[in-house]
Amino acid sequence: MPVTASAVRLIFCEGKDADSYDYRLLDRLLKPSITRIVPIGGKFGFNTYIDGSLSSYPQKPPFLAFRDRDFDLKPPETPTLLRIQGSKPIWATYRACIESYLIDADLLREFWVALSVGPKWTYGSPPDLTVIREKLAVSAQQIAGYQAVRWALAGLKPENRWPEIRTTWLKGSGELPSSLAYTGLYPFIERSTQYPAAH
């Protein structure tokens, strides 16, 4: 992660506490190259939290903030961290969220092998790598229409000062609708594109 230069002494990340995925992954990847990693909740409170947190420092330390990309920014053609526009050094992940970096056939099989020797493991021996890769490809094809519509909705927001446009109908994290088929998305698109009156 070249953006984390040796001068950086403070990183803000998403998550409520030190048990969040973002904190745990960054902590393992970056320490002891930096002094402190601070989870600050959701991405929408980044600017306010950073300002409040840095107000207690007598001298502002070199810092950066690291968060999920979600549907804010389209990924570039080559993997890289993405700088969020604005005065603060806030960077977004190349993949949509930090958990997406764990979606790797080799990693999933290694994880399966490591857990399969435990007494409480009930899923049997790990499948071959080719089977895992095929399953991942099928899953990606099944959500392609859903993701495409979310990207289209996100692209309707002309600038950062406009209200947020909902790109999902999910009530909670991890809850998928019964069907991700493209034909089932039309009612949601109509509800999501009802802009408030401009003033």
C-alpha positions as CSV (number, residue, x, y, z in Angstrom):
1,M,0.0,0.0,0.0
2,P,2.3,2.8,-1.2
3,V,0.0,5.5,0.0
4,T,1.0,4.7,3.6
5,A,4.3,6.5,3.6
6,S,6.6,6.1,6.6
7,A,5.7,9.6,7.7
8,V,2.1,8.6,8.4
9,R,1.4,8.2,12.1
10,L,-2.3,8.0,12.2
11,I,-4.9,6.1,10.0
12,F,-8.7,6.5,10.3
13,C,-10.8,3.6,9.1
14,E,-14.4,2.4,9.0
15,G,-15.7,0.2,11.9
16,K,-17.0,0.8,15.4
17,D,-14.1,-0.7,17.3
18,A,-10.9,-2.6,17.2
19,D,-12.8,-5.8,16.3
20,S,-14.0,-4.5,12.9
21,Y,-12.6,-6.1,9.8
22,D,-11.1,-2.9,8.6
23,Y,-9.1,-2.3,11.8
24,R,-8.0,-5.9,12.1
25,L,-6.8,-6.1,8.5
26,L,-5.0,-2.8,8.5
27,D,-3.4,-3.6,11.9
28,R,-1.9,-6.8,10.5
29,L,-0.8,-5.3,7.2
30,L,0.7,-2.0,8.4
31,K,2.0,-2.3,12.0
32,P,4.6,-1.4,13.2
33,S,5.0,1.0,10.2
34,I,2.4,3.4,11.8
35,T,1.6,4.4,15.3
36,R,-2.1,4.3,15.5
37,I,-5.2,3.0,13.7
38,V,-8.5,4.6,14.7
39,P,-11.9,3.0,13.7
40,I,-14.4,5.9,13.4
41,G,-17.7,4.3,12.4
42,G,-19.4,4.7,9.0
43,K,-17.9,6.6,6.0
44,F,-20.4,9.5,6.1
45,G,-19.1,10.8,9.4
46,F,-15.4,10.7,8.4
47,N,-14.9,14.4,8.0
48,T,-16.6,15.4,11.2
49,Y,-14.9,12.7,13.2
50,I,-11.5,13.5,11.9
51,D,-11.8,17.2,12.7
52,G,-12.9,16.4,16.2
53,S,-10.2,13.8,16.8
54,L,-7.4,16.0,15.5
55,S,-8.6,19.0,17.6
56,S,-7.0,17.3,20.7
57,Y,-3.6,17.1,19.0
58,P,-1.3,20.1,19.7
59,Q,0.2,19.5,16.3
60,K,-1.7,17.8,13.5
61,P,0.1,14.5,12.8
62,P,0.5,13.2,9.2
63,F,-2.6,11.1,8.8
64,L,-4.9,9.5,6.2
65,A,-8.3,7.9,6.2
66,F,-9.1,4.6,4.5
67,R,-12.6,3.5,3.6
68,D,-14.7,1.3,1.4
69,R,-15.4,2.5,-2.2
70,D,-18.9,1.1,-2.4
71,F,-20.6,2.9,-5.3
72,D,-19.0,6.3,-4.8
73,L,-16.2,5.9,-7.3
74,K,-15.9,3.7,-10.3
75,P,-12.8,1.5,-10.2
76,P,-10.0,2.3,-12.6
77,E,-8.6,-0.1,-15.1
78,T,-5.7,-1.1,-12.9
79,P,-5.9,-1.9,-9.2
80,T,-5.0,1.1,-7.0
81,L,-6.2,3.1,-4.0
82,L,-8.5,5.9,-5.0
83,R,-8.2,9.5,-3.6
84,I,-11.5,11.0,-2.5
85,Q,-11.9,14.6,-3.7
86,G,-11.5,17.2,-1.0
87,S,-8.9,18.7,1.3
88,K,-8.5,15.7,3.6
89,P,-6.3,12.7,2.6
90,I,-9.1,10.2,2.3
91,W,-8.5,7.1,0.2
92,A,-11.0,4.5,-1.0
93,T,-10.3,0.8,-1.7
94,Y,-10.0,-0.4,-5.3
95,R,-12.5,-3.2,-4.6
96,A,-16.0,-2.2,-3.3
97,C,-15.2,-3.1,0.3
98,I,-12.3,-4.4,2.4
99,E,-14.0,-7.8,2.8
100,S,-13.9,-8.2,-1.0
101,Y,-10.1,-8.8,-0.8
102,L,-10.8,-12.1,0.9
103,I,-12.7,-13.4,-2.1
104,D,-9.9,-15.5,-3.5
105,A,-10.1,-19.2,-4.4
106,D,-6.7,-20.1,-3.0
107,L,-7.4,-18.2,0.2
108,L,-10.8,-19.8,0.6
109,R,-9.4,-23.2,0.2
110,E,-6.6,-22.6,2.6
111,F,-9.2,-21.4,5.1
112,W,-11.3,-24.5,4.6
113,V,-8.3,-26.8,5.0
114,A,-7.3,-25.1,8.2
115,L,-10.7,-25.4,9.8
116,S,-11.6,-28.9,8.5
117,V,-9.3,-30.5,11.1
118,G,-11.4,-29.0,14.0
119,P,-13.9,-31.2,15.9
120,K,-16.8,-28.9,15.2
121,W,-16.3,-28.6,11.4
122,T,-19.3,-30.0,9.6
123,Y,-18.6,-29.1,6.0
124,G,-16.3,-32.0,5.1
125,S,-13.1,-31.8,3.0
126,P,-12.4,-28.8,0.9
127,P,-13.4,-28.9,-2.8
128,D,-10.8,-28.6,-5.5
129,L,-9.7,-25.1,-6.5
130,T,-11.5,-25.4,-9.9
131,V,-14.8,-26.0,-8.1
132,I,-14.3,-23.0,-5.9
133,R,-13.4,-20.8,-8.9
134,E,-16.5,-22.0,-10.7
135,K,-18.8,-21.3,-7.7
136,L,-17.3,-17.8,-7.5
137,A,-17.9,-17.2,-11.2
138,V,-21.5,-18.3,-11.0
139,S,-22.1,-16.1,-8.0
140,A,-20.7,-13.1,-9.8
141,Q,-22.9,-13.8,-12.8
142,Q,-26.0,-14.0,-10.6
143,I,-25.4,-10.5,-9.1
144,A,-24.2,-8.8,-12.2
145,G,-27.6,-7.3,-13.0
146,Y,-28.1,-6.1,-9.4
147,Q,-24.6,-4.5,-9.4
148,A,-25.2,-2.9,-12.8
149,V,-28.4,-1.2,-11.6
150,R,-26.6,0.0,-8.4
151,W,-23.9,1.6,-10.5
152,A,-26.4,3.2,-12.8
153,L,-28.3,4.7,-9.7
154,A,-25.1,5.9,-8.2
155,G,-24.2,7.7,-11.4
156,L,-27.4,9.7,-11.3
157,K,-26.0,11.9,-8.5
158,P,-24.5,14.8,-10.3
159,E,-22.4,16.2,-7.5
160,N,-21.5,15.6,-3.8
161,R,-23.8,18.3,-2.5
162,W,-26.9,16.5,-3.7
163,P,-28.8,14.2,-1.3
164,E,-27.8,10.6,-1.3
165,I,-29.5,8.4,-3.9
166,R,-30.4,5.0,-2.6
167,T,-28.7,2.2,-4.5
168,T,-30.1,-0.7,-2.6
169,W,-33.4,-1.9,-1.1
170,L,-31.7,-4.0,1.5
171,K,-32.8,-3.3,5.1
172,G,-29.6,-4.5,6.7
173,S,-26.0,-5.5,5.8
174,G,-25.9,-9.0,4.4
175,E,-29.6,-9.3,3.6
176,L,-30.1,-10.1,-0.1
177,P,-33.4,-10.0,-1.8
178,S,-35.1,-13.3,-2.9
179,S,-34.2,-12.5,-6.6
180,L,-31.4,-10.5,-8.1
181,A,-32.8,-11.0,-11.6
182,Y,-32.7,-7.8,-13.7
183,T,-36.5,-7.9,-14.4
184,G,-37.2,-7.7,-10.7
185,L,-35.4,-4.4,-10.2
186,Y,-37.7,-2.0,-12.1
187,P,-40.0,-1.0,-9.1
188,F,-36.9,-0.3,-7.0
189,I,-35.4,1.9,-9.7
190,E,-38.6,4.0,-9.8
191,R,-38.6,4.5,-6.1
192,S,-34.9,5.3,-5.9
193,T,-34.9,8.0,-8.5
194,Q,-37.5,10.3,-6.9
195,Y,-35.5,13.4,-6.3
196,P,-36.5,16.0,-3.7
197,A,-37.5,19.3,-5.1
198,A,-34.5,21.5,-5.9
199,H,-34.2,24.8,-4.1
